[in-house]
Amino acid sequence: MGIMDTLKAKLAPAREKVSDLAHHHGHKIEHGLDKAARTVDHRTKGKYSDKIESGTGKAKEALGRLTHKDDGTHKDDGTHKGGEGTPPPAS
């Protein structure tokens, strides 16, 4: 077992806990991201609006991946949408 495998195994419980917390409080996190984006945009007088919007969108995408919304994975079985891991149709 390599060092990366050992590290992944040790961090797995923490990742699951963070994922659960993000899943249960995702709406609060998104609200905080939006509020922070509005505040920064207001203080910079709109000068960086496009960058702020882009960064906020990326943060929300990351939150979605963390809470298993975007990638279609299921916590129990780890299946993916898109047919990966499914057998080919019988002919």
C-alpha positions as CSV (number, residue, x, y, z in Angstrom):
1,M,0.0,0.0,0.0
2,G,1.5,3.3,-1.1
3,I,1.6,6.5,0.9
4,M,-1.3,8.0,-1.1
5,D,-3.5,5.0,-0.4
6,T,-2.7,5.3,3.3
7,L,-3.5,9.0,3.3
8,K,-6.8,8.5,1.5
9,A,-7.8,5.8,3.9
10,K,-7.1,8.0,6.9
11,L,-8.9,11.0,5.4
12,A,-12.0,9.1,4.3
13,P,-13.9,9.5,7.6
14,A,-13.2,13.2,7.6
15,R,-14.4,13.6,4.0
16,E,-17.6,11.7,4.8
17,K,-18.3,14.0,7.8
18,V,-17.7,17.1,5.8
19,S,-19.9,15.8,3.0
20,D,-22.7,15.0,5.5
21,L,-22.4,18.5,7.0
22,A,-22.4,20.1,3.6
23,H,-25.4,18.1,2.6
24,H,-27.4,19.1,5.6
25,H,-26.4,22.8,5.6
26,G,-25.9,23.3,1.9
27,H,-28.6,26.0,1.6
28,K,-26.9,28.0,4.4
29,I,-23.5,27.7,2.7
30,E,-24.9,28.8,-0.6
31,H,-26.7,31.8,1.1
32,G,-23.3,32.7,2.8
33,L,-21.5,32.5,-0.6
34,D,-24.2,34.8,-2.2
35,K,-24.0,37.3,0.7
36,A,-20.2,37.4,0.6
37,A,-20.3,37.9,-3.2
38,R,-22.8,40.7,-2.9
39,T,-20.7,42.4,-0.1
40,V,-17.4,42.2,-2.1
41,D,-19.1,43.3,-5.3
42,H,-20.6,46.3,-3.5
43,R,-17.3,47.3,-1.8
44,T,-15.4,47.0,-5.1
45,K,-18.2,49.1,-6.8
46,G,-18.8,46.3,-9.4
47,K,-15.3,46.5,-10.8
48,Y,-14.8,42.7,-10.4
49,S,-18.3,41.5,-10.8
50,D,-17.5,38.9,-13.5
51,K,-14.7,37.4,-11.5
52,I,-16.8,37.4,-8.3
53,E,-19.7,35.7,-10.2
54,S,-17.3,33.1,-11.6
55,G,-15.7,32.4,-8.3
56,T,-19.0,32.0,-6.6
57,G,-20.2,29.7,-9.3
58,K,-17.1,27.5,-8.9
59,A,-17.6,27.4,-5.2
60,K,-21.2,26.3,-5.6
61,E,-20.1,23.6,-8.1
62,A,-17.6,22.3,-5.6
63,L,-20.2,22.3,-2.9
64,G,-22.5,20.3,-5.2
65,R,-19.7,17.8,-5.9
66,L,-19.0,17.5,-2.2
67,T,-22.7,16.9,-1.4
68,H,-22.9,14.4,-4.3
69,K,-25.5,16.5,-6.1
70,D,-23.7,17.0,-9.4
71,D,-21.9,13.7,-10.0
72,G,-24.8,11.4,-9.3
73,T,-22.9,9.3,-6.9
74,H,-24.7,7.5,-4.1
75,K,-23.1,7.4,-0.7
76,D,-24.0,3.7,-0.2
77,D,-22.9,2.1,-3.5
78,G,-20.8,4.7,-5.3
79,T,-22.5,4.3,-8.6
80,H,-22.1,6.9,-11.3
81,K,-24.6,8.3,-13.8
82,G,-23.6,8.0,-17.4
83,G,-23.4,4.2,-17.5
84,E,-19.9,3.8,-16.1
85,G,-19.5,0.3,-14.5
86,T,-22.6,-1.1,-16.1
87,P,-22.4,-4.1,-18.3
88,P,-23.0,-3.7,-22.1
89,P,-26.5,-4.6,-23.3
90,A,-27.1,-8.2,-24.2
91,S,-27.3,-8.9,-27.9
